[in-house]
Amino acid sequence: MKIFKVLFFLALAVQIAVAQGGRGINWTPDGNAYYRIEGSEISKYTLPSMQKTVIVTPQQLTPKGASEPLKVRSFQHSADDRKILIYTNTQRVWRYDTRGDYWVLDLDKNTLTQLGKGRPASSLMFAKFSPDSKKVAYVSESNVYSEDLATNKITALTTNGTKRLINGTFDWVYEEEFDCRDGFRWSPDSKHIAYWQIDATKIRNFLMMNNIDSIYSFNVPVEYPKVGERPSPYKIGVVNANGGATKWMTTPGDPGNTYIPRMEWSNADELVMQHLNRKQNESQLLYTNVKTGVSKPFYQESDKTWVDIKSRWADSPEGWDWVNGGKDFIWVSEKDGWRHIYRVSRDGKTEKNLTAGNYDAVSIVLIDEKNNYVYFTASPDNATQNYLYRVKLDGSAAAERVSPTDQAGSHSYDISPNGLWATHSFSNANTPPMREWLQMPAHKALKDNEDISKKLASMPNTPKKVEFFRVKTEDGIESDGWMVKPDNFDPTKKYPIVFMVYGEPASSTVRDAFGTGRNGLYNGDMAKDGYIYASVDNRGTPSPKGNTWRKAIYRNIGRINIRDLAMGAKAMFQQYAFIDTSRVAVHGWSGGGASTLNLLFQYPDMFKTGIAVAAISNQLTYDNIYQERYMGIPQENREDFIAGSPMTHAKNLRPTQNLLYIHGTGDDNVHYQNAEILVNELVKQNKQFQFMAYPNRSHGISEGEGTRRHLNGLFTKFLKEHCPPGGR
């Protein structure tokens, strides 16, 4: 249900020449330069001069017999810096382009060699050099391979992989909910590979129907564990990089009723991994001896609700943050009620809270061990914003803010490995994104014409179109919100209001970042047409307001978040006399679609018009990892799932209300099944509404010629007809 992030927020980070599977700047190991793909070249830019050096020419990227160079999607250097792994000809797997072809450019021999000869085109995944630069390992068609770069000998390290028995990568739900994609790791000595094996044969297929790509319809199966169904059993195996039998590791509990979302090497003889119980409220860190396969827990935490994993505070779940020569590691926990960064001894027996205080660390940006700092983002005073802080790695001093005080809004950084340079992006709801190169930690712009502080100082002082506010509901909940008033606003008139909602733990709608206040589904200018556009935050969103705020939604999706949204709107009605309470509309996508339906059905006196897209109408239809993390297991508390599902309240839709429901029939995330369940219930209750199905479109409803033009037109027409704009 995370499509919301894609549709409603513009990314602040500028990505330059990302390595496959990574995000951000492709830095040189010493941090004093970065690499960049420029057309058919790969260049290196040295800091601070930005002197450009072409390191790979179009001729070097042109295979023998080919007339054109490879189109480089991303690349990575070997550890010895003498080879470059090129990723090209990519194809999408669920959300991202993680399948493609790989070539190795040998800079000494000036040769370009394709990997995986004999494998199907665009079938290789997650290729990476061994630490000694002599081999590359990759996944193809659910098996793990290693390839010797001197001889190009390919060795199949696994041979039993199928579409349902998956080696070295993951099934749909691990990818969607844990952000797990790359499922194998080289050992530090390059002798072994550790990998996940996911047995999706135990998971029932959900069958989507394709009616338009042939005269006879056909099923599109997706291995999809619905909430209440047991997870795909996993194994962690270790195999010699030259081939041989896999040694399987032992882990606590039932692999078909637990999860391992993180696994790395701690040294050449040992793995470290995170193990979660089925409810995801008990976390164990394990060391596993790869020779015996025996696992031993060394660090544990639990919560009455759930324990978050690394993908909630980092770009990916990969990597383990060792410091002090492997004697300590960095960990993030909410154990004291706030999300904090801890330094933990290797044995897990001693720890120090580096960011102690009543605030949340949002994400770790860089661990700069040489200079004794951890850089992280936070916003202790305003949960809608985001700033860079740093704190001593040894815990000897309190955190200090690095982002300038004259730049109120949202900041993102990519800091070089040596902590000396960074790219910095800034925006707020009323200021388009700006970007600069910085000298760190002074936060000094390298180029005068990029200096964000100077640009802001020279900008005209114009009225802020997006206004932020806070409301306190009758339940005593204080919520952040924003609104965009109509152009030529007249406070003596009353205007219709359109709420944009999401409401669930995957994201928040109230952020002081560019893109907030803009409706990508509306044709035209809502403010010019005479609408108030607004959003209010609710408990359960990942806003940095502490554990109590975020986890109040546990076993309460569809109830507490809906009440907070409704009471936030009610407080606005009382606070702002210019809102026309007879013209109140709401819209949302995915989890926001479910919130839209629940607001219409549970608070029909308040919300008159709703447009819901790709909504979960019955919480028992969504996947097990997401739904059980936030709602529990339905065999134990089914009543909570029923109470929070829109279909339960559909009978409350009134003739005076207007509902437009939209869904793609090829949605592998929130299945089209939800649309038919809702339609069936509304028909049963004799409720009139409008409905649009987009054939074969996925959760983002973006595929197919004319789709988004049609969707926007449908959205705009329905809103204007049933919630007419303009002051009265």
N, C-alpha and C positions, 0 to 999 in steps of 0.2 A: 504493500500500500504506500510505497515511497515515491510514486510518480509525482506527487505534489512538489517535491524539491525541483524536479526538472522543469515543470511547467511555470512555476511562479517566482523563482529566484534566479537572477543572473549571477554566474560565478564571478567572484572577485579575483581569484588567482589567475594569473597569466601563465600558461604552460608553454614552455619552450623545449622542444626536442625531448619529449619524455621517453624514457626507456620503457620497453614493453612490460606491462604489469606495474609500472611505477607512475608516480605523479610528480609534477613540478619540474624544476630546472634540472637539466642533466649536467651536474657539476663535475669538474675534474676532481680526482681524489684529494688533491691538496687544497681545493676550494678557491684557488686564485684565478680560475677561468671556468667557462662553461661552453658546452657544445650546443649547436643549433642546426637544424635541418633547414636548408634554404634552396628550394627547388630541387635540383638534382645534385646538390652538393651538401657536404657536412662541413661546417666551419667551427673554429674555436675562437672565442673572444676572451682576451686576457684583461683582467681587472687590475687597476681602475681605468686604464687607458682605453679599453674596449678595442684594442688592436685585433684585427681580424686575420686569422690564418685559415686557409682552406686546407683541411686535412684529408678530405675524400672528394675526388673530382667525379664529374659525370662519366668519364671514361672508365674509372675504377669501378663504378657501379653498373657498368654495362656487361652482362654475361656474354660469353663467347657465342657468336652467331646471332646475337640480338642486335637490333637497330636502335633501341632506346634503353636508357638506364632504368634500373629498378626504381619504383616509387616507394620511397622509404617511409614507412609508418612510424617506426621508432628504431632505436639501436642501443647497443651496450658494448662497452669495451671489456676486453679480458683483463684480468688482474695484472698481467705483465705489460699491458697497453700496446701489444703488438698485433692484436686481432680485433676486429669489430664484427659483432653479430647484427645482421640486418633483418628486420621484420617487415614483410611486405605481403601484398595480395591477401589482405585480411578479410575475414568474414565474421559476422555477428553470432555469438552464442548467448542467447537470452538477452542480456542487457548491453554487453560490450563485445567489441571485436577481438576475441581472444583466440581465434584460429587463423592460421595463415601459413606462409612459406618463410623459411629462414635460410639465409646465406651467410657464409663467413668470408670476410675480406681479410686476407693475410697481408699486412702492411710490409713485411719483410720480403715476401715472395711476389707481392703485387698480384695475387690470385684471388678470384672470386668463385667460391664453391658452394653449391646448394647442398643443404643438409637433407637427410631423410630420403635419399634417392630410392625410388620404388614405392614410397608412401603416396597416398592420394594427394592431389593438389589441395592446398589450403587446409591441411589436416593437422599440422603441427601446433602445439600449444606450449607456452611458458618456457621456451628454450632458454638455457642459461649455461654459461661457461662453468667448468669446474674451477675451484680456487687456484689450481696449478696451471690453468689455461690450456691444458692438453686435450680436454674433452668437452663436448656439449651434451647435455641431457635434455630430453623433451618428451612430451606426451603426444601420442597419435592414436586416435580411435580407442581410447580408454586403456592404452598400454604405455608403459614407460620404457624409453630407449636411451642408450648412451651411444655416442659416436666419437671414435678416435679421430682427432683432427689431422694426425700425421698420415694415417692410412685410409681414412674415411670408412673404416669398418663399423658397421652398425650392429649393436648388440641389443636384443630384446630382453629387457630386465624382467618384464612380466609378459605373459602370453595368453592369459585367460580373460582379458578385458572384453566386455561387450557393451552395448548401450545401457545395460542395466547393472553390470558388474564393473565398477569404474575405478581404475587405478590412476593415481597421480592428479586427479582433479575431482570435481564434486557433482552432486546431483542438483536439481533445481533449487531446493529449499535451503541447502547449505550456502549456495551462492547468494540467493535473495536475502536471507536473514542474518547470515554471519559474514557476508562479503568474502567468503572463501572461494577462491578460484584456482590459484596455483597450489597444487597439492603434492609437491615433492621438494626435498631439500638436499643439497650436496653436503657431505660431511666436510669439516674444515681441512682434513688431510686429503680430500679428493678421492678417497678409496671406496666410499659407500654412498648410497642414496637412501634416505628415509622417505616414505610416501604413505599417503592415505589410500585405503581401499574402501569404497562405499558400495554396499550391497543393496542396490535399489530394486533387486528382484523381489524383495519383501514388501515393496510399496506398490499399491494399486495404481494403475494408470487412470488419470482423468482424461476422458475422451472429448476433445473439441471436434466440432463438425465443420468441414470445409464443403460448402455448397456451390462455390463459384468458379473454382479452377478446373473443373471438368464436368461433363454432363452427368456422370454418376458421382454422388457425394462420397466423401471418404473421411475416416476418422483421423484426427491428429492427436496421438497419445502423449501425455506428459506424466512422468512419474511424480506424483504430487501427494504428499501425506497430509490429509486433512487433519484438523485439530481433533485430538482424541485418538488418532492413529499412532502406532509406535514409529519411532524414527528409523531411518535406514541404518542398519548395523554397520559399524566401521571396524577397520583394523588398521594398526600402524605397523608397517613392515620396514625392514632394513635389508638391503640387498647390495652385494658387491658390484661396483661400477663396471666390472668386467664380466658380469653375469654370474649365475648360480642360484641356489635356492634362497628364498626370502626367509629371514628370521622374523617371526611375528612377536610383537611386544605384548605383554600382559598389562591390562588396565583394570581399575576397580569396576565392580558392578557389571551390569548387562550392557554390552555394546549396542544392543537394540533398544535400549531404554535410557541412554545417556548420550553425551556429546563431547567431542574434542574439537573445539574451534581453533586452537593454536597448538603448533608443534614446531620446535626448532632443535638444532644441535646446541648443547651447552659446551661440549668439547668433542674430540674425535671418538670418544667411547661412550657418550651419554647423550640422551635426548632430554629436553625439558618440554613439558606440555601442560595445557590447561584442560581440566576435566570438569564438566558440568553435569549435574543430575538432570533428570527429565524436566523438572519445573524451572531449572536454571536459577535456582535460589541458593545453591550450594556449589562453591567453586573450590577445587583442589588443584594445586600446582604439584606436578610429579616430576621426579627424575627417573629415567629409565635406562638401565644398563643394556647396551645394544648387544652384548655378548650373551647375557643370560635372559634378557627380555623382561627382567623383573622391574616393576615400577614401585616407587616409594613416595608417598606424599610428604611435602615439606612446608607447605603454606596453604592455609585454608581460610575461607571467609564465607559467611552466609548472610541472608537477608530474609525478612518476612515476605518480601515481594519478589525481586529478582536481582541478580548480580550482572552488571553491564560488562561487556567485553571490549577488547581494544578498538574495534572498529567504531565504537561510539566516541572515541577521543583521538583517533588517528585516521589517516587516509586509507589504511588497509590493516588487516589483522596480522600481517607478516612481520617477522623480526622479533628479537628479544633484546632489550636494552641493558646490556651488561656494562658495568663500570668497574673501576679499580681492579683491572686485570681479571675480571670475572669473579671477583670476590663479593660483589654486590650487584643488584639490578634495580632498575627503576620500575615502579608499579603505580597504577592509578586505582583508587578505591573510594567508595562513598561510605565507608564504614562508620564515620563519625557524623554523618548527616549531610556532608558536603563532598563534592568530588575533589580529591586532593592527590598530589603527587608524592609518593613515598620512595625513600631509598631503603631497600631491604637487603639484609645480608644473604649470602648465597644459601645458607642453611635455613633461611626463613625465620630465624629465632629473634633477630633484632631488626627494628625498623625505625625510621625517622620521618615524620610528616614534614615535608619541605615547604608546603604552601599553607600551613595552618592558619585558620581564620574562618569567619562566617561568610565564605564566598566559594564559588566553584571555579576550578581550573577547567577551561573548556577543552583545550587540545594542547598537546606537546608539539612544539615547532622544531626544537633542536636541543640535543644534549651535547653541550660543549665542555667536555671533560677537561681539556687542556687549560681552559680559562675558568673552570670551576663554576659553570652556570648551566641551568636548565632554562630555556626560553619556552614560554607557554602563552596562550591567549586566555583572557578572562575579562570580566566587566563587573567588578564588585558593586558598583553604584547604579548601573542601568542595564537591566537584563536584555534590552533590545540591541545593545551595542557590543563591540568586540575590540579588545586592545591587546598589544603585546606587552608582556611582563617578563622579568627574569628573576631567578632566585638562586642563591648559592647552592651548588650541588652538595656541599658538605653540611648544609643546614645552618650555617653560622650567622645568617642574616635574613631579615624578612624580605619578601618579594618587593621589587620596585618596578614601576611602570616605565616602559621604553617608548611607547607611542607618544607623539607630541600631544600636549594638552589642548592645542588649538585645532585639533582635527577630531571633532565629535562625530562618531559614526562607527563604521565597521572596517576593520583592518585585516589584511592577510599578508603573510610573509613567507618567503622561501629563503632561508639563511644558509650560506655556504658552510661546508663541513668544518672549516676552521674558524667560523664565527665572525669573519671580517667583512663579509659582503652580504647583500640581500636584495631581493626584489620586494617591493612593497606596493600593495594595491590598497586604495582607500575609496570609499564612497559612503554616502548616506542616502536616505530616501529622497533627498532633494538635490543631491550632487552626483552627477554621472561618475563612473569609475575613473580614477587617476592612477598612474603608475610611475614609479621612479626606482632607479638603482640607488642603493644606499651604501655608505661606509658604516660599518657597525663596530662597536655598540653605540657610537655617537649619534646614530640615526641622521647622518648628514648626506644630503643628495649629492651624487657624483656629478650631475649636470645641472647647471643653474636653470636651464629651460625645462627641467623635469621637476623641480622642487615643488612639492605639493603645498607646503605651507605658503610659499610665495604666490602660487596660483590661487589659493583660497583667499589670501589677503587682497588680491587684485580683482576678485569677482565682485560684481555689483550686488548691493544689498537688496535682494528682491524678496517678496513674500514667499514663505514656504508653502508649497502646494500640499505636501503631506504633513499633517499635524499629528503629533503624538500626545496622548493623554493617559490618565489613569482613572479608573472607576473603582469604587468599592461597592460590592454587591450586598444585598440584604442578608447574605450568609456570612458576611464579614471577609470575603475574598477580595483582595486588591489585585486588579488585573491591568496590564498594559494594553493599549489600543492605539490605532491610528485611524485617521479619516482624511478624505479628500473632499473638500466642499465644492459645490458648483461654481463655475465661473460667474462673475458678476453677482456674487452671493448677497442676498438681501435678508438680514436676520429677522425681518418682520414677516417673512413668508415661510411656508412649510414645504420641505422637499422630501422626495422619496429616498430611502436608504437601501443600499445593497450591501449585504455582508458577504465577505469571502471567508470561508471557514475550512479548517482541517481538523484539529481537535485531538489527534492521537499522538502516541509517543515518538513517531518518526520525525516530526518536524514542528516548527512553530511558524505561524503566519505573521507574527509581529516582530519585525527586525528593522533596525534603522540602517538599511542597505538599499542601494539603488535597485529598482524593480518593485519594491514595496509600493503599493498604491496604484499599480498598473494592472489592468485586466487584459490579459492576452486573448481572451475569448470574445471580447466585445469589439464590434466593428465601429470605429469612430472614437470619439472622445467623450467619456462618461460625464466629466465635469462640464464640458461645453454643452452637453445635452441636458444638463440639469439634475444629475444624480449626486447624492452623497455616497461615496464608496468607502467602506470601513471594515475593520477587523478587530476582534478582541481576543486576547489570549485566555487560555483556560488551564486549570491544573491537569497535569499529565503530559504536557508538551515538554520537550527537552530544554526549555529555557533555563539559564543558569540562576535558578532561584532556590537551589537546595533540594535535598532528597525528599523532603516532605511534599514539596510542590510537585515534583516529577512523579512520585510513586503513589500519590493519592488515587491515581486512576486504576490501581491494581484491582482486578475483578470488578471494575466499574466502568469499562468502556461502554459508551452508549447511555450512561446515566450521569455520573458526576461531571464529565466533560460537557455533556449537553446542558446540564443545569447551569454550569458556569457560563457557557456561551449565552444562554437565554437570559440569565440574570445580569450578565454584562450588558446585553442589549437593553434590558429594562432600565438599568442604571443610566445608560446613555439617554434613553427617552426622557427620564426625569431631569437629567442634567442639561439637555440641549432642547430648548423649546422649538427649534426650527425643524425638528424631525417630524415628518408626517407619518404617524403610526398606522395610518390606513394604507400606506404604500411601503411595505417592508418586504424585501426580497433577500434570499440567501442562496449562495451557490458554493459548490465544492466538488473536488475530484478524489476518487479513491476513498481514503478514510474521510476526506472532506465531503464526499458524496454521501457516505453513511451519516455523517453529522448533519448534513442538509436534510436528509429524510427524517432523522430523529427530531430535529427542530420543528419541522412542519407537523409531524405527527404528535409529538409530545407537548408542543406549545402552539396549538392552532390559533389561539387568540392573538398571538404576537406576529407570527410569520405567515404572510399571505401568499407569497410566490416562492417557489424553489426550483432550482435546476441542479440536478444531481447527476454526476458522471461516474461510471465505473464503480459504483458503490457496493459495499458488502451489505446485503439486505438481511443475511442470516449469518451470524458469527460462526456457526458450526460448519460453514463451507470454506473457511480460510485455512492457511497452512498451520502445521502444528508448532513450529518453532516460534513464530511471531505470536500467535494467539495464546499458546500455553505460557509463554513468558509473561504476558500482561494480564491473562485472565485465569490461569490455572488449567487443570485438566477436566474436561467436561464430565467425565465419569464421576468426579467428586463434587462439582458445583455447576451442573448443567443449568440450573435456574438463573445463574448470573449471565450466561450466554444468551438465554432466551430474553431476559429482562432488558438487555442492552441492544437487541437486534431490531432494526427498523420494521421488519415484517410483523413483529409483535404488536406494534402500535399503528399499523397502517389503517386499521379500522377507524382511527380518529380523524382521518383526512376529511375536511368539510367541503361542501359544494362551493363555498365562497373562496376556497383556496385553489391555487394553480400549481400543478406539478408537471415538470418536463423531466423525463428520465432517459438517459443516454448510456449505451454500452456497446463495446466492440465484441463481436461474436468469437473472435480469435484471441481473447484475453487469457493469457496463461497465468496471470497473477491473481486478479479477482475474476473468477470465472463468470462467463455469461449466464451460467446457472443462476446467479444471483438476480439477474434481470427477470428471468422467467419465474423464479420464486416470488419476487415482489409483484410482478404483473398478475400472477395467479391469485395472490392474496387480495390485491386491489379489485380484481374482477369479482372474486368471491364476496367482497364487502360492498360491491356495486358502487365503487368509487371511480369517478371520471378523471382522466389524466391524459397527458400526451407522452408518447414513447418513440424513441428512435434507436434502431439497431444498425450498427455499421458492420457490414459483412467482412469477416476475416481480419478486422483491425485488432491490434493488440491493446495493451493497457493504456498506451499513450495515444491511441486513435490518430496515428499520423501517417500510416501507410496508404497508398493508393492515390491516384490523381484526383485532385479537387477536394480531398477529404477535409483538410483544415478550413478551407474556404467555406465549405458547406456547413461544418460544425459551428464556425463563428457566426455565419448568417442565421442559423437556427437559434443559437443562443441569443443573439441580439434581437431578433424578431419577437421571440417569446417574451423576453424581458420587457421590451417596449410596449407590447400589447397588454400585458397583465400587470405591469408595474410602470405606468407611463411616467416619463421624466418631466421635470419642470417644477418651478415654484408656484404655490397657490396661496 
